[in-house]
Amino acid sequence: APRALRAVGIAAIIAPSFARIFYRNALNLGLPLFQAELSADVADGADATIDRSSGVLTVGGYARQLPPPPLWLRQVWDEGGVIAYYLNHGRLPLGEAR
């Protein structure tokens, strides 16, 4: 499903939750996912802008702070996915220490 969404021009997805397999496939392809409940704030199909670094979502002049993604995740997105990151850096991205 993430591959088809990218193929039709979807640049990012915001949803209340994601199935684990969908999340992993999107990560592998470099498709940004943001987890947030927006049903009362944004109409389906509305044009939006997301600052991927800060997590700020702007829709028609309305701005909302989404949880900002960690640096390693933004790096994977910027490279176009996990495989592209690995091919460009010779290693997998390291997540933040827990």
Number of C-alpha atoms within 10 A of each C-alpha: 10 20 14 9 14 15 10 8 8 13 14 18 16 16 12 10 12 14 7 9 10 13 16 15 16 23 20 19 20 27 23 24 20 20 13 14 13 13 10 6 10 15 10 8 6 9 10 14 15 21 12 20 13 13 16 15 18 16 15 10 8 10 13 14 13 18 12 14 15 13 14 14 21 17 16 23 22 15 18 17 21 23 18 18 20 14 11 11 11 10 11 15 15 9 10 9 4 3
